[in-house]
Amino acid sequence: MPVEKLTLPFLKNVKLPVGKQVFYFDESMPRFGVSVFPSGRKTFFIKYQNEYGKPKWLKIGQFPIMTLEQAREAARAALVKVDLNKDPANEKQGKRHAKTVSELCDLYLEIGVAHKKPTTIASDKGRIETLIKPLIGAIPIEALTRTDVTTMMTDIIKGEKIQKHEPSGKPRGIRRVTGGSGAAARTIQTLGAIMTFAKNQGFISENPVQGVKKPKDKVRDIFLTWDEVRALGRILALPQIQQIYPHICTIIPLLLLTGCRRNEILELRWEYIDFENQVFRFPDTKTGKQNRPFGIAAKKLLQNIKNQTPHANTGWVFPSVRGDSHITNLLKTFKTICATRDEHGQRILNRDDLTLHALRHTFATLGSDLGYVENTMSALLGHHLRTVTSRYTHAIDKSLILAANDISLALEKALNNK
């Protein structure tokens, strides 16, 4: 950056840059200078290091509204504070400033998540309270380094420094906090958003999360093979399973045949289902309002559910036995079913790592096995696609319906062991 003797003639006659602004530092007053923009705007500033050694920029005023003498005086007062280990940029931000990572997280949840869905905010808050605050919450924002972030990530992966139980907010409820690569990856993602917010607020000049390599989330690799789908079908066909768990014996196949997310099916309403066009018209999903095609096998299953359910007038496809809501968490029941043994005491499906979300991964993986390309599978799964056709609210590519038919029929055949 050029160093010049800042004078009134210089400020009036300085050549305007082309493209980006140019910073001129004053040779008689280090750390003070003026930035000149292509538009002709000239802004006085100081550049300094805070007590943590992080570079900071502070705008002093704009010429000629502020004279050169006034700017020097204001800069001199600010730099005195810097030399006394005070940060004038923080003082300028006033009450909205957060000093520690913990305070930053609170401010982020207060004013930085307006664009997010309530479920996403709840997930962010959970990671903040159970992982981010306990591990790095006491560190000043400006002192947080990439090493601190990497250490936190390692601690989450190992799970050694994690408080294992946290109040869930429900009566007598306890949230069990576990570590692992998946939890670490999602926490780093949340922290990255928080530090981007901090940068946009002017608290920091660089995001310390940037450049930290997240661990691979092994959950994405969990899916059923064709033989395991057949084994799951044998379990669901057992009379005792159908008698004890009638709802899950339809929810599991529907998740598998559609590739939908768990809550998209649990919260499914009859009004969302366009049987004629084989489309779910979701008013809100993880990626917003969306039309999602489903296959002929899923259509047959949904029609059977509608004909058999005594609670169709509630509006829910899977109404709760108690109250007017829908069925909620079925993970424990699903794991119990997956542990079912045959008459010889052998497990029919020998998998302990399965979750309901694994059925979505199964749809994606086995659909790819049938020869469907990534773009087709992304559309069937409802991934966020920025395409021209995504703007049209009712149009569905017929090729997607054909693909959904093919995949759902193949999975139905495997479930029925044919």
C-alpha positions as a Markdown table, in Angstrom:
| # | Residue | x | y | z |
|---|---|---|---|---|
| 1 | Met | 0.0 | 0.0 | 0.0 |
| 2 | Pro | 1.4 | 3.4 | -1.0 |
| 3 | Val | 2.6 | 5.9 | 1.6 |
| 4 | Glu | 2.1 | 9.6 | 1.0 |
| 5 | Lys | 2.3 | 12.9 | 2.8 |
| 6 | Leu | -1.4 | 13.5 | 3.3 |
| 7 | Thr | -2.2 | 17.2 | 2.6 |
| 8 | Leu | -5.2 | 19.1 | 1.5 |
| 9 | Pro | -3.9 | 19.5 | -2.1 |
| 10 | Phe | -3.2 | 15.8 | -2.3 |
| 11 | Leu | -6.7 | 14.9 | -1.2 |
| 12 | Lys | -8.2 | 17.3 | -3.7 |
| 13 | Asn | -6.0 | 16.3 | -6.7 |
| 14 | Val | -5.4 | 12.6 | -6.1 |
| 15 | Lys | -5.9 | 10.4 | -9.2 |
| 16 | Leu | -9.0 | 8.3 | -9.0 |
| 17 | Pro | -8.3 | 4.5 | -9.3 |
| 18 | Val | -9.8 | 2.2 | -11.9 |
| 19 | Gly | -11.5 | -0.8 | -10.6 |
| 20 | Lys | -10.8 | -1.2 | -6.8 |
| 21 | Gln | -10.2 | 1.4 | -4.1 |
| 22 | Val | -6.6 | 2.4 | -3.2 |
| 23 | Phe | -5.4 | 2.9 | 0.4 |
| 24 | Tyr | -2.9 | 5.7 | 1.1 |
| 25 | Phe | -1.1 | 5.7 | 4.4 |
| 26 | Asp | 0.1 | 8.9 | 5.9 |
| 27 | Glu | 4.0 | 9.1 | 6.2 |
| 28 | Ser | 3.8 | 11.4 | 9.2 |
| 29 | Met | 1.2 | 9.4 | 11.2 |
| 30 | Pro | 1.6 | 5.6 | 10.9 |
| 31 | Arg | -1.6 | 3.5 | 10.9 |
| 32 | Phe | -3.6 | 6.5 | 9.6 |
| 33 | Gly | -4.7 | 6.9 | 6.0 |
| 34 | Val | -7.3 | 7.6 | 3.4 |
| 35 | Ser | -9.0 | 5.2 | 0.9 |
| 36 | Val | -9.9 | 6.6 | -2.5 |
| 37 | Phe | -12.7 | 5.0 | -4.5 |
| 38 | Pro | -13.2 | 5.0 | -8.3 |
| 39 | Ser | -16.4 | 7.0 | -7.6 |
| 40 | Gly | -14.4 | 9.8 | -6.0 |
| 41 | Arg | -15.3 | 9.1 | -2.5 |
| 42 | Lys | -12.5 | 9.5 | 0.0 |
| 43 | Thr | -12.7 | 7.9 | 3.5 |
| 44 | Phe | -10.2 | 8.3 | 6.4 |
| 45 | Phe | -9.4 | 5.2 | 8.4 |
| 46 | Ile | -6.9 | 3.6 | 10.8 |
| 47 | Lys | -5.5 | 0.1 | 10.6 |
| 48 | Tyr | -4.2 | -1.5 | 13.8 |
| 49 | Gln | -3.8 | -4.8 | 15.6 |
| 50 | Asn | -6.0 | -5.5 | 18.6 |
| 51 | Glu | -4.8 | -7.1 | 21.8 |
| 52 | Tyr | -5.0 | -10.6 | 20.2 |
| 53 | Gly | -2.8 | -9.6 | 17.2 |
| 54 | Lys | -5.7 | -9.6 | 14.7 |
| 55 | Pro | -5.7 | -6.8 | 12.1 |
| 56 | Lys | -8.6 | -4.3 | 12.4 |
| 57 | Trp | -9.8 | -1.5 | 10.2 |
| 58 | Leu | -11.8 | 1.5 | 11.6 |
| 59 | Lys | -13.5 | 4.1 | 9.5 |
| 60 | Ile | -12.9 | 7.6 | 10.9 |
| 61 | Gly | -14.9 | 9.8 | 8.5 |
| 62 | Gln | -15.4 | 11.0 | 5.0 |
| 63 | Phe | -13.6 | 13.8 | 3.2 |
| 64 | Pro | -14.5 | 16.7 | 2.8 |
| 65 | Ile | -17.4 | 16.4 | 5.4 |
| 66 | Met | -14.6 | 15.8 | 7.8 |
| 67 | Thr | -11.4 | 17.9 | 7.4 |
| 68 | Leu | -7.9 | 16.4 | 7.4 |
| 69 | Glu | -7.2 | 18.0 | 10.7 |
| 70 | Gln | -10.4 | 16.6 | 12.3 |
| 71 | Ala | -9.6 | 13.2 | 10.9 |
| 72 | Arg | -6.0 | 13.3 | 12.3 |
| 73 | Glu | -7.4 | 14.2 | 15.7 |
| 74 | Ala | -10.0 | 11.5 | 15.7 |
| 75 | Ala | -7.5 | 8.9 | 14.5 |
| 76 | Arg | -5.0 | 10.0 | 17.2 |
| 77 | Ala | -7.6 | 9.5 | 19.9 |
| 78 | Ala | -8.6 | 6.1 | 18.6 |
| 79 | Leu | -4.9 | 5.0 | 18.4 |
| 80 | Val | -4.3 | 6.0 | 22.0 |
| 81 | Lys | -7.0 | 3.5 | 23.0 |
| 82 | Val | -5.4 | 0.9 | 20.8 |
| 83 | Asp | -2.1 | 1.4 | 22.6 |
| 84 | Leu | -3.9 | 1.0 | 26.0 |
| 85 | Asn | -5.2 | -2.4 | 24.8 |
| 86 | Lys | -8.6 | -1.2 | 24.0 |
| 87 | Asp | -10.4 | -1.8 | 20.8 |
| 88 | Pro | -12.2 | 1.3 | 19.4 |
| 89 | Ala | -14.0 | -0.7 | 16.7 |
| 90 | Asn | -15.7 | -2.7 | 19.5 |
| 91 | Glu | -16.7 | 0.4 | 21.3 |
| 92 | Lys | -18.2 | 1.8 | 18.1 |
| 93 | Gln | -20.4 | -1.4 | 17.9 |
| 94 | Gly | -21.7 | -0.7 | 21.4 |
| 95 | Lys | -24.1 | -3.0 | 23.1 |
| 96 | Arg | -24.5 | -5.3 | 20.1 |
| 97 | His | -20.9 | -6.4 | 20.4 |
| 98 | Ala | -20.1 | -9.9 | 21.7 |
| 99 | Lys | -16.7 | -10.5 | 23.4 |
| 100 | Thr | -16.6 | -14.3 | 23.6 |
| 101 | Val | -17.7 | -17.1 | 21.4 |
| 102 | Ser | -20.5 | -17.8 | 23.8 |
| 103 | Glu | -21.8 | -14.3 | 23.7 |
| 104 | Leu | -21.5 | -14.3 | 19.9 |
| 105 | Cys | -23.6 | -17.5 | 19.7 |
| 106 | Asp | -26.4 | -15.8 | 21.8 |
| 107 | Leu | -26.3 | -12.8 | 19.5 |
| 108 | Tyr | -26.4 | -15.0 | 16.4 |
| 109 | Leu | -29.5 | -16.8 | 17.7 |
| 110 | Glu | -31.0 | -13.4 | 18.4 |
| 111 | Ile | -30.5 | -11.6 | 15.2 |
| 112 | Gly | -28.6 | -13.9 | 12.8 |
| 113 | Val | -31.0 | -16.7 | 12.0 |
| 114 | Ala | -34.1 | -14.9 | 10.6 |
| 115 | His | -33.6 | -16.6 | 7.2 |
| 116 | Lys | -33.6 | -20.1 | 8.7 |
| 117 | Lys | -36.4 | -22.6 | 9.4 |
| 118 | Pro | -37.5 | -23.3 | 13.0 |
| 119 | Thr | -36.2 | -26.9 | 12.8 |
| 120 | Thr | -32.8 | -25.7 | 11.6 |
| 121 | Ile | -32.6 | -23.1 | 14.3 |
| 122 | Ala | -33.4 | -25.7 | 16.9 |
| 123 | Ser | -30.6 | -27.9 | 15.6 |
| 124 | Asp | -28.2 | -25.0 | 15.6 |
| 125 | Lys | -29.2 | -24.2 | 19.2 |
| 126 | Gly | -28.7 | -27.8 | 20.3 |
| 127 | Arg | -25.1 | -27.9 | 18.9 |
| 128 | Ile | -24.3 | -24.4 | 20.4 |
| 129 | Glu | -25.5 | -25.4 | 23.9 |
| 130 | Thr | -24.1 | -28.9 | 24.0 |
| 131 | Leu | -20.9 | -28.7 | 22.0 |
| 132 | Ile | -19.7 | -25.2 | 20.9 |
| 133 | Lys | -20.2 | -23.3 | 24.2 |
| 134 | Pro | -18.8 | -26.0 | 26.5 |
| 135 | Leu | -15.7 | -26.5 | 24.3 |
| 136 | Ile | -14.8 | -23.0 | 23.1 |
| 137 | Gly | -17.4 | -20.7 | 24.5 |
| 138 | Ala | -15.0 | -18.9 | 26.9 |
| 139 | Ile | -12.5 | -17.9 | 24.1 |
| 140 | Pro | -12.7 | -14.3 | 23.0 |
| 141 | Ile | -14.0 | -14.0 | 19.4 |
| 142 | Glu | -10.9 | -12.2 | 18.1 |
| 143 | Ala | -8.6 | -14.7 | 19.8 |
| 144 | Leu | -10.3 | -17.8 | 18.2 |
| 145 | Thr | -7.9 | -19.5 | 15.8 |
| 146 | Arg | -8.1 | -22.2 | 13.3 |
| 147 | Thr | -6.2 | -24.4 | 15.7 |
| 148 | Asp | -8.9 | -23.9 | 18.3 |
| 149 | Val | -11.6 | -24.9 | 15.8 |
| 150 | Thr | -9.6 | -28.0 | 14.8 |
| 151 | Thr | -9.1 | -29.0 | 18.4 |
| 152 | Met | -12.8 | -28.6 | 19.1 |
| 153 | Met | -13.6 | -30.8 | 16.0 |
| 154 | Thr | -11.2 | -33.5 | 17.3 |
| 155 | Asp | -12.7 | -33.4 | 20.8 |
| 156 | Ile | -16.2 | -33.9 | 19.3 |
| 157 | Ile | -15.0 | -36.8 | 17.1 |
| 158 | Lys | -13.4 | -38.5 | 20.1 |
| 159 | Gly | -16.3 | -37.6 | 22.4 |
| 160 | Glu | -14.0 | -37.5 | 25.4 |
| 161 | Lys | -14.7 | -33.9 | 26.6 |
| 162 | Ile | -18.4 | -33.9 | 25.8 |
| 163 | Gln | -21.0 | -33.6 | 28.6 |
| 164 | Lys | -23.0 | -36.7 | 27.9 |
| 165 | His | -26.4 | -35.5 | 29.2 |
| 166 | Glu | -28.2 | -32.2 | 28.8 |
| 167 | Pro | -31.8 | -31.1 | 29.7 |
| 168 | Ser | -34.0 | -31.4 | 26.6 |
| 169 | Gly | -36.4 | -28.7 | 27.6 |
| 170 | Lys | -39.2 | -31.3 | 28.1 |
| 171 | Pro | -40.6 | -32.5 | 31.5 |
| 172 | Arg | -38.1 | -35.0 | 32.8 |
| 173 | Gly | -36.4 | -35.0 | 29.4 |
| 174 | Ile | -32.7 | -35.6 | 28.9 |
| 175 | Arg | -30.8 | -35.0 | 25.6 |
| 176 | Arg | -28.1 | -37.5 | 25.1 |
| 177 | Val | -25.1 | -35.9 | 23.5 |
| 178 | Thr | -22.8 | -38.1 | 21.5 |
| 179 | Gly | -19.7 | -37.3 | 19.5 |
| 180 | Gly | -18.5 | -38.8 | 16.2 |
| 181 | Ser | -17.5 | -37.6 | 12.8 |
| 182 | Gly | -21.1 | -36.7 | 11.8 |
| 183 | Ala | -21.7 | -34.5 | 14.9 |
| 184 | Ala | -18.3 | -32.9 | 14.3 |
| 185 | Ala | -19.0 | -32.1 | 10.7 |
| 186 | Arg | -22.4 | -30.6 | 11.4 |
| 187 | Thr | -21.0 | -28.5 | 14.4 |
| 188 | Ile | -18.2 | -27.1 | 12.2 |
| 189 | Gln | -20.8 | -26.2 | 9.6 |
| 190 | Thr | -22.9 | -24.3 | 12.3 |
| 191 | Leu | -19.8 | -22.6 | 13.7 |
| 192 | Gly | -18.8 | -21.5 | 10.2 |
| 193 | Ala | -22.2 | -19.8 | 9.8 |
| 194 | Ile | -21.8 | -18.1 | 13.2 |
| 195 | Met | -18.3 | -16.8 | 12.4 |
| 196 | Thr | -19.5 | -15.6 | 9.0 |
| 197 | Phe | -22.1 | -13.6 | 10.9 |
| 198 | Ala | -19.4 | -12.2 | 13.1 |
| 199 | Lys | -17.4 | -11.1 | 10.1 |
| 200 | Asn | -20.4 | -9.5 | 8.5 |
| 201 | Gln | -21.1 | -7.6 | 11.8 |
| 202 | Gly | -17.5 | -6.3 | 11.8 |
| 203 | Phe | -16.4 | -8.3 | 14.9 |
| 204 | Ile | -13.6 | -10.1 | 13.0 |
| 205 | Ser | -11.8 | -9.6 | 9.8 |
| 206 | Glu | -11.2 | -13.3 | 8.9 |
| 207 | Asn | -13.3 | -16.4 | 9.5 |
| 208 | Pro | -11.2 | -18.9 | 11.5 |
| 209 | Val | -13.4 | -21.8 | 10.4 |
| 210 | Gln | -12.5 | -21.2 | 6.8 |
| 211 | Gly | -10.0 | -23.8 | 5.6 |
| 212 | Val | -10.8 | -26.3 | 8.3 |
| 213 | Lys | -11.4 | -29.6 | 6.6 |
| 214 | Lys | -14.5 | -31.3 | 8.0 |
| 215 | Pro | -14.6 | -35.0 | 8.6 |
| 216 | Lys | -16.6 | -37.2 | 6.3 |
| 217 | Asp | -20.0 | -37.9 | 7.7 |
| 218 | Lys | -20.2 | -41.7 | 7.7 |
| 219 | Val | -24.0 | -41.6 | 8.1 |
| 220 | Arg | -24.2 | -40.9 | 4.4 |
| 221 | Asp | -22.6 | -44.3 | 3.7 |
| 222 | Ile | -25.3 | -46.3 | 5.6 |
| 223 | Phe | -27.8 | -48.0 | 3.3 |
| 224 | Leu | -29.3 | -51.4 | 2.7 |
| 225 | Thr | -28.2 | -53.7 | -0.1 |
| 226 | Trp | -30.8 | -55.5 | -2.2 |
| 227 | Asp | -30.5 | -58.6 | -0.1 |
| 228 | Glu | -31.0 | -56.6 | 3.1 |
| 229 | Val | -34.1 | -54.9 | 1.6 |
| 230 | Arg | -35.4 | -58.5 | 1.1 |
| 231 | Ala | -34.5 | -59.3 | 4.7 |
| 232 | Leu | -36.4 | -56.2 | 5.9 |
| 233 | Gly | -39.4 | -57.2 | 3.9 |
| 234 | Arg | -39.4 | -60.6 | 5.5 |
| 235 | Ile | -39.5 | -58.9 | 8.9 |
| 236 | Leu | -42.3 | -56.6 | 8.0 |
| 237 | Ala | -44.3 | -59.6 | 6.7 |
| 238 | Leu | -44.2 | -61.4 | 10.0 |
| 239 | Pro | -47.7 | -61.6 | 11.6 |
| 240 | Gln | -46.5 | -60.6 | 15.0 |
| 241 | Ile | -44.7 | -57.5 | 13.6 |
| 242 | Gln | -47.8 | -56.4 | 11.7 |
| 243 | Gln | -50.0 | -56.9 | 14.7 |
| 244 | Ile | -47.7 | -55.0 | 17.2 |
| 245 | Tyr | -46.4 | -52.3 | 14.8 |
| 246 | Pro | -49.1 | -51.7 | 12.2 |
| 247 | His | -48.1 | -48.1 | 11.5 |
| 248 | Ile | -44.4 | -48.6 | 11.1 |
| 249 | Cys | -45.1 | -51.6 | 8.7 |
| 250 | Thr | -46.4 | -49.0 | 6.3 |
| 251 | Ile | -44.2 | -46.1 | 7.1 |
| 252 | Ile | -41.0 | -48.0 | 6.5 |
| 253 | Pro | -42.0 | -49.2 | 3.0 |
| 254 | Leu | -43.2 | -45.7 | 2.1 |
| 255 | Leu | -39.9 | -44.1 | 3.2 |
| 256 | Leu | -38.0 | -46.7 | 1.2 |
| 257 | Leu | -40.3 | -46.4 | -1.9 |
| 258 | Thr | -40.2 | -42.6 | -2.1 |
| 259 | Gly | -36.8 | -41.6 | -0.7 |
| 260 | Cys | -38.5 | -38.9 | 1.4 |
| 261 | Arg | -37.1 | -37.5 | 4.6 |
| 262 | Arg | -38.5 | -39.0 | 7.8 |
| 263 | Asn | -40.5 | -35.9 | 8.8 |
| 264 | Glu | -41.8 | -35.4 | 5.2 |
| 265 | Ile | -43.6 | -38.8 | 5.6 |
| 266 | Leu | -44.5 | -38.5 | 9.3 |
| 267 | Glu | -46.0 | -35.1 | 8.8 |
| 268 | Leu | -47.6 | -36.0 | 5.4 |
| 269 | Arg | -51.2 | -34.8 | 4.9 |
| 270 | Trp | -53.7 | -36.2 | 2.4 |
| 271 | Glu | -54.0 | -32.7 | 0.9 |
| 272 | Tyr | -50.3 | -32.8 | -0.1 |
| 273 | Ile | -50.8 | -35.9 | -2.3 |
| 274 | Asp | -51.7 | -35.5 | -6.0 |
| 275 | Phe | -52.6 | -39.1 | -6.8 |
| 276 | Glu | -53.4 | -38.3 | -10.5 |
| 277 | Asn | -50.0 | -36.8 | -11.3 |
| 278 | Gln | -48.1 | -38.9 | -8.7 |
| 279 | Val | -46.6 | -35.9 | -7.0 |
| 280 | Phe | -46.3 | -34.8 | -3.4 |
| 281 | Arg | -47.0 | -31.0 | -3.2 |
| 282 | Phe | -45.1 | -30.1 | -0.1 |
| 283 | Pro | -45.8 | -26.6 | 1.2 |
| 284 | Asp | -42.5 | -26.6 | 3.1 |
| 285 | Thr | -39.5 | -28.9 | 3.1 |
| 286 | Lys | -35.8 | -28.6 | 4.1 |
| 287 | Thr | -35.3 | -26.7 | 0.8 |
| 288 | Gly | -38.6 | -24.8 | 0.7 |
| 289 | Lys | -41.9 | -25.4 | -1.1 |
| 290 | Gln | -41.6 | -28.3 | -3.4 |
| 291 | Asn | -43.2 | -30.7 | -5.8 |
| 292 | Arg | -41.8 | -34.2 | -5.4 |
| 293 | Pro | -42.7 | -37.1 | -7.8 |
| 294 | Phe | -43.3 | -40.6 | -6.4 |
| 295 | Gly | -43.5 | -44.0 | -8.1 |
| 296 | Ile | -46.4 | -46.3 | -8.9 |
| 297 | Ala | -45.6 | -48.6 | -6.0 |
| 298 | Ala | -45.7 | -45.8 | -3.5 |
| 299 | Lys | -49.1 | -44.7 | -5.1 |
| 300 | Lys | -50.5 | -48.1 | -4.5 |
| 301 | Leu | -49.3 | -48.2 | -0.9 |
| 302 | Leu | -50.8 | -44.7 | -0.2 |
| 303 | Gln | -54.1 | -45.7 | -1.7 |
| 304 | Asn | -54.2 | -48.8 | 0.5 |
| 305 | Ile | -53.5 | -46.7 | 3.6 |
| 306 | Lys | -56.2 | -44.3 | 2.7 |
| 307 | Asn | -58.8 | -47.1 | 2.2 |
| 308 | Gln | -57.8 | -48.8 | 5.4 |
| 309 | Thr | -57.2 | -46.0 | 7.9 |
| 310 | Pro | -60.1 | -45.2 | 10.2 |
| 311 | His | -58.7 | -41.7 | 10.9 |
| 312 | Ala | -58.5 | -40.3 | 7.4 |
| 313 | Asn | -60.7 | -37.4 | 8.5 |
| 314 | Thr | -57.8 | -36.0 | 10.7 |
| 315 | Gly | -55.9 | -34.9 | 7.6 |
| 316 | Trp | -52.8 | -36.8 | 8.6 |
| 317 | Val | -51.7 | -39.9 | 6.6 |
| 318 | Phe | -50.2 | -41.3 | 9.8 |
| 319 | Pro | -52.3 | -39.8 | 12.7 |
| 320 | Ser | -51.3 | -40.3 | 16.3 |
| 321 | Val | -53.3 | -42.7 | 18.3 |
| 322 | Arg | -53.6 | -40.0 | 20.9 |
| 323 | Gly | -54.6 | -36.4 | 20.2 |
| 324 | Asp | -55.0 | -34.7 | 16.8 |
| 325 | Ser | -51.4 | -34.7 | 15.7 |
| 326 | His | -49.3 | -37.2 | 13.7 |
| 327 | Ile | -47.0 | -40.0 | 14.7 |
| 328 | Thr | -43.7 | -38.7 | 15.8 |
| 329 | Asn | -40.4 | -40.4 | 16.6 |
| 330 | Leu | -40.2 | -44.1 | 15.5 |
| 331 | Leu | -36.4 | -44.7 | 15.7 |
| 332 | Lys | -36.5 | -46.9 | 18.8 |
| 333 | Thr | -39.3 | -49.0 | 17.3 |
| 334 | Phe | -37.4 | -49.2 | 14.0 |
| 335 | Lys | -34.3 | -50.5 | 15.7 |
| 336 | Thr | -36.4 | -53.0 | 17.6 |
| 337 | Ile | -37.8 | -54.3 | 14.4 |
| 338 | Cys | -34.4 | -54.5 | 12.7 |
| 339 | Ala | -33.2 | -56.7 | 15.6 |
| 340 | Thr | -36.0 | -59.3 | 15.0 |
| 341 | Arg | -34.8 | -63.0 | 15.0 |
| 342 | Asp | -36.1 | -66.0 | 13.2 |
| 343 | Glu | -37.3 | -69.3 | 14.7 |
| 344 | His | -33.7 | -70.4 | 15.1 |
| 345 | Gly | -32.7 | -67.3 | 17.1 |
| 346 | Gln | -30.7 | -65.8 | 14.2 |
| 347 | Arg | -31.1 | -62.1 | 13.3 |
| 348 | Ile | -33.0 | -61.7 | 10.0 |
| 349 | Leu | -31.3 | -58.4 | 9.3 |
| 350 | Asn | -27.9 | -58.2 | 11.0 |
| 351 | Arg | -27.5 | -54.4 | 11.1 |
| 352 | Asp | -27.1 | -52.3 | 14.2 |
| 353 | Asp | -26.3 | -49.0 | 12.5 |
| 354 | Leu | -29.6 | -48.4 | 10.7 |
| 355 | Thr | -31.7 | -45.3 | 11.1 |
| 356 | Leu | -34.9 | -44.2 | 9.3 |
| 357 | His | -32.7 | -41.9 | 7.3 |
| 358 | Ala | -30.8 | -44.9 | 6.0 |
| 359 | Leu | -33.9 | -45.8 | 4.0 |
| 360 | Arg | -33.5 | -42.5 | 2.0 |
| 361 | His | -29.9 | -43.4 | 1.3 |
| 362 | Thr | -31.0 | -46.8 | 0.2 |
| 363 | Phe | -33.4 | -45.3 | -2.3 |
| 364 | Ala | -30.6 | -43.1 | -3.6 |
| 365 | Thr | -28.0 | -45.8 | -3.8 |
| 366 | Leu | -30.1 | -48.5 | -5.3 |
| 367 | Gly | -31.6 | -46.0 | -7.7 |
| 368 | Ser | -28.1 | -45.3 | -8.9 |
| 369 | Asp | -27.5 | -49.1 | -9.2 |
| 370 | Leu | -30.4 | -49.2 | -11.6 |
| 371 | Gly | -28.6 | -46.7 | -13.9 |
| 372 | Tyr | -30.2 | -43.4 | -13.0 |
| 373 | Val | -27.8 | -40.4 | -13.0 |
| 374 | Glu | -27.1 | -38.0 | -10.2 |
| 375 | Asn | -29.3 | -35.2 | -11.5 |
| 376 | Thr | -32.3 | -37.6 | -11.7 |
| 377 | Met | -31.7 | -38.9 | -8.2 |
| 378 | Ser | -31.3 | -35.4 | -6.8 |
| 379 | Ala | -34.6 | -34.4 | -8.3 |
| 380 | Leu | -36.4 | -37.5 | -6.9 |
| 381 | Leu | -34.8 | -36.8 | -3.5 |
| 382 | Gly | -35.8 | -33.2 | -3.4 |
| 383 | His | -32.3 | -31.8 | -3.3 |
| 384 | His | -32.1 | -28.0 | -3.9 |
| 385 | Leu | -31.7 | -27.6 | -7.7 |
| 386 | Arg | -31.2 | -24.1 | -9.2 |
| 387 | Thr | -32.7 | -24.7 | -12.6 |
| 388 | Val | -35.0 | -22.8 | -14.9 |
| 389 | Thr | -37.7 | -25.4 | -14.6 |
| 390 | Ser | -37.6 | -25.3 | -10.8 |
| 391 | Arg | -39.5 | -22.0 | -11.0 |
| 392 | Tyr | -42.7 | -23.6 | -12.4 |
| 393 | Thr | -44.9 | -24.7 | -9.5 |
| 394 | His | -46.9 | -27.5 | -11.1 |
| 395 | Ala | -44.6 | -28.8 | -13.9 |
| 396 | Ile | -43.0 | -32.2 | -13.3 |
| 397 | Asp | -40.8 | -33.8 | -15.9 |
| 398 | Lys | -42.5 | -37.0 | -17.1 |
| 399 | Ser | -39.1 | -38.7 | -17.2 |
| 400 | Leu | -38.9 | -38.3 | -13.4 |
| 401 | Ile | -42.2 | -40.1 | -12.9 |
| 402 | Leu | -40.9 | -43.0 | -15.1 |
| 403 | Ala | -37.7 | -43.1 | -13.0 |
| 404 | Ala | -39.7 | -43.1 | -9.8 |
| 405 | Asn | -41.9 | -45.9 | -11.1 |
| 406 | Asp | -39.0 | -48.0 | -12.0 |
| 407 | Ile | -37.1 | -47.6 | -8.7 |
| 408 | Ser | -40.2 | -48.0 | -6.5 |
| 409 | Leu | -41.3 | -51.1 | -8.4 |
| 410 | Ala | -37.8 | -52.7 | -8.0 |
| 411 | Leu | -37.8 | -51.9 | -4.3 |
| 412 | Glu | -41.3 | -53.2 | -3.9 |
| 413 | Lys | -40.3 | -56.4 | -5.5 |
| 414 | Ala | -37.4 | -56.8 | -3.2 |
| 415 | Leu | -39.5 | -56.0 | -0.1 |
| 416 | Asn | -42.0 | -58.7 | -1.3 |
| 417 | Asn | -39.0 | -61.1 | -1.9 |
| 418 | Lys | -40.0 | -61.7 | -5.5 |
